[in-house]
Amino acid sequence: MTEPEETPTPQLTQSQAKRLRQPLIGVVITVAITMLALFAVMGLRPERDVAFTPDVDVEEAAGWTSDVAGYTAIVPDVPEGWTANYARWENRAELGVTAWEVGYSVDEQSFLSFAQTDEPNPAWVNDATRQIGATGEETVDGLTLEVRENDEWKYYVLEAEANTVDGTAIVFGGEATAEQFDILRRAVTESIDVEVEHVEVETGEDNGGSTG
């Protein structure tokens, strides 16, 4: 019995080997360019723990909100360094409520906010407090606030019936220290139904008639 002949190994010429290497070199170059572009974009992006917090003019937003809300939008006197992330007149149509909402960045770890409405309902309160049940009560400036808290969040609810100042319902809370919560509670309750004075901006236009 004769043994099968071995298949000869194909031999590539130098020009053939060069042509085979060219597509591989192109792939390597393309991948390298893509990786460089990706690293460049990542280098331009801020770190994930760095948050941009706009300094919203709460007084200005409260001015026109009060005109349409039917009540005085609260503008609490918060400490210097608290940055307003938003101040808005929010239409929560799915809950049947329109509300004045303001949120503050207190520091890198703490955030506090409040919402005010003259047309509250249980669905809105539960949504604003993340469905957390009542855990107690506290009194601030003669107003009884319902406390709702868990391991992560804490909220205070001033029911419309308990608000003897203007009858609006107010929910405020977030993540903060006990001292920061106390500052917000007092700032909010002291500002209920307090109108903010607005300074008229002069346009510099001369409304007088021309002289001959």
KOLFI-63342 format. One line per field, with one value per residue (C-alpha): residue in one letter; chain; y negated, x negated, z negated. Coordinates in steps of 0.02 Angstrom, whole numbers. Layout:
BEGIN
res = c(a; ...)
chain = c(A; ...)
py = c(Y; ...)
px = c(X; ...)
pz = c(Z; ...)
# end
This chain:
BEGIN
res = c(m; t; e; p; e; e; t; p; t; p; q; l; t; q; s; q; a; k; r; l; r; q; p; l; i; g; v; v; i; t; v; a; i; t; m; l; a; l; f; a; v; m; g; l; r; p; e; r; d; v; a; f; t; p; d; v; d; v; e; e; a; a; g; w; t; s; d; v; a; g; y; t; a; i; v; p; d; v; p; e; g; w; t; a; n; y; a; r; w; e; n; r; a; e; l; g; v; t; a; w; e; v; g; y; s; v; d; e; q; s; f; l; s; f; a; q; t; d; e; p; n; p; a; w; v; n; d; a; t; r; q; i; g; a; t; g; e; e; t; v; d; g; l; t; l; e; v; r; e; n; d; e; w; k; y; y; v; l; e; a; e; a; n; t; v; d; g; t; a; i; v; f; g; g; e; a; t; a; e; q; f; d; i; l; r; r; a; v; t; e; s; i; d; v; e; v; e; h; v; e; v; e; t; g; e; d; n; g; g; s; t; g)
chain = c(A; A; A; A; A; A; A; A; A; A; A; A; A; A; A; A; A; A; A; A; A; A; A; A; A; A; A; A; A; A; A; A; A; A; A; A; A; A; A; A; A; A; A; A; A; A; A; A; A; A; A; A; A; A; A; A; A; A; A; A; A; A; A; A; A; A; A; A; A; A; A; A; A; A; A; A; A; A; A; A; A; A; A; A; A; A; A; A; A; A; A; A; A; A; A; A; A; A; A; A; A; A; A; A; A; A; A; A; A; A; A; A; A; A; A; A; A; A; A; A; A; A; A; A; A; A; A; A; A; A; A; A; A; A; A; A; A; A; A; A; A; A; A; A; A; A; A; A; A; A; A; A; A; A; A; A; A; A; A; A; A; A; A; A; A; A; A; A; A; A; A; A; A; A; A; A; A; A; A; A; A; A; A; A; A; A; A; A; A; A; A; A; A; A; A; A; A; A; A; A; A; A; A; A; A; A; A; A; A; A; A; A)
py = c(0; -165; -312; -469; -604; -758; -915; -1042; -1203; -1350; -1475; -1660; -1776; -1939; -2040; -1924; -1935; -2124; -2129; -2019; -2132; -2292; -2261; -2209; -2368; -2470; -2387; -2422; -2605; -2625; -2549; -2659; -2818; -2768; -2737; -2904; -2995; -2905; -2951; -3132; -3142; -3061; -3184; -3329; -3260; -3310; -3179; -3092; -3163; -3342; -3417; -3580; -3678; -3833; -3981; -4013; -4179; -4117; -4290; -4327; -4160; -4183; -4354; -4291; -4129; -4228; -4317; -4154; -4044; -4140; -4139; -4211; -4095; -4064; -4135; -4073; -4169; -4032; -4048; -4109; -3962; -3873; -3864; -3858; -3721; -3758; -3870; -3830; -3833; -3650; -3578; -3401; -3359; -3174; -3218; -3361; -3487; -3641; -3686; -3808; -3705; -3756; -3649; -3691; -3614; -3644; -3565; -3419; -3291; -3382; -3431; -3508; -3562; -3616; -3620; -3730; -3720; -3781; -3628; -3479; -3301; -3139; -3079; -3236; -3227; -3043; -3074; -3222; -3115; -2959; -2861; -2866; -2849; -2970; -2938; -3084; -3270; -3426; -3605; -3750; -3932; -3873; -3763; -3575; -3478; -3294; -3200; -3064; -2978; -2819; -2773; -2886; -3026; -3142; -3253; -3376; -3403; -3557; -3511; -3649; -3629; -3654; -3807; -3950; -4081; -4065; -3892; -3818; -3644; -3633; -3482; -3500; -3381; -3289; -3228; -3340; -3356; -3393; -3571; -3600; -3532; -3649; -3799; -3755; -3724; -3892; -3984; -3913; -3937; -4116; -4158; -4099; -4237; -4359; -4458; -4494; -4672; -4690; -4833; -4906; -4901; -5065; -5044; -5211; -5258; -5438; -5439; -5629; -5723; -5796; -5978; -6094)
px = c(0; -73; -74; 24; -82; -102; -16; -150; -144; -101; -241; -199; -303; -360; -234; -91; -136; -142; 32; 100; 24; 98; 281; 221; 117; 270; 376; 245; 232; 422; 436; 295; 376; 545; 467; 375; 536; 628; 495; 499; 688; 677; 542; 657; 800; 812; 798; 961; 962; 949; 1123; 1164; 1288; 1363; 1399; 1582; 1662; 1799; 1871; 1892; 1978; 2089; 2145; 2232; 2285; 2381; 2475; 2544; 2550; 2681; 2569; 2400; 2260; 2139; 1964; 1869; 1722; 1590; 1407; 1273; 1200; 1364; 1383; 1555; 1556; 1734; 1882; 2034; 2223; 2258; 2417; 2439; 2588; 2577; 2605; 2727; 2612; 2512; 2374; 2232; 2072; 1896; 1741; 1574; 1402; 1344; 1172; 1094; 1194; 1356; 1507; 1669; 1828; 2007; 2170; 2322; 2499; 2674; 2756; 2678; 2740; 2675; 2601; 2494; 2434; 2390; 2297; 2201; 2149; 2102; 2248; 2169; 2294; 2313; 2194; 2233; 2267; 2166; 2217; 2125; 2178; 2345; 2380; 2398; 2296; 2319; 2152; 2122; 1953; 1857; 1672; 1636; 1764; 1854; 2004; 2115; 2294; 2394; 2573; 2685; 2801; 2653; 2587; 2670; 2571; 2629; 2709; 2585; 2511; 2321; 2208; 2022; 1879; 1734; 1564; 1477; 1420; 1541; 1474; 1500; 1677; 1713; 1649; 1762; 1915; 1901; 1855; 2009; 2134; 2075; 2097; 2277; 2383; 2238; 2231; 2062; 2030; 1975; 1868; 1923; 1784; 1756; 1742; 1660; 1786; 1843; 2033; 2044; 2089; 1959; 1912; 1906)
pz = c(0; 53; -67; -12; 58; -53; 11; 50; -56; 56; 71; 86; 185; 105; 206; 156; -29; -14; 62; -79; -212; -141; -197; -371; -387; -335; -469; -603; -550; -552; -726; -790; -721; -797; -968; -964; -919; -1060; -1189; -1129; -1152; -1324; -1373; -1332; -1437; -1622; -1757; -1800; -1976; -1913; -1892; -1805; -1910; -1831; -1944; -1904; -1951; -2068; -2101; -1916; -1883; -2037; -1973; -1817; -1903; -2034; -1894; -1824; -1979; -2079; -2234; -2282; -2227; -2370; -2357; -2511; -2578; -2568; -2621; -2503; -2410; -2382; -2193; -2112; -1980; -1923; -1960; -1854; -1838; -1806; -1730; -1796; -1687; -1728; -1912; -1881; -1965; -1917; -2038; -2074; -2091; -2145; -2172; -2254; -2255; -2433; -2413; -2319; -2419; -2461; -2357; -2419; -2332; -2362; -2266; -2299; -2231; -2271; -2194; -2284; -2284; -2362; -2197; -2181; -2362; -2345; -2183; -2258; -2407; -2307; -2380; -2553; -2696; -2840; -2986; -3102; -3123; -3162; -3195; -3113; -3138; -3205; -3053; -3070; -2941; -2903; -2895; -2767; -2762; -2725; -2722; -2572; -2564; -2683; -2646; -2737; -2684; -2730; -2688; -2621; -2772; -2890; -2798; -2891; -2794; -2612; -2601; -2477; -2495; -2501; -2488; -2516; -2546; -2466; -2527; -2654; -2834; -2976; -2986; -2799; -2810; -2955; -2855; -2708; -2817; -2901; -2741; -2654; -2795; -2827; -2642; -2620; -2544; -2547; -2386; -2310; -2255; -2075; -2014; -1848; -1719; -1629; -1442; -1412; -1278; -1269; -1261; -1252; -1095; -980; -994; -849)
# end
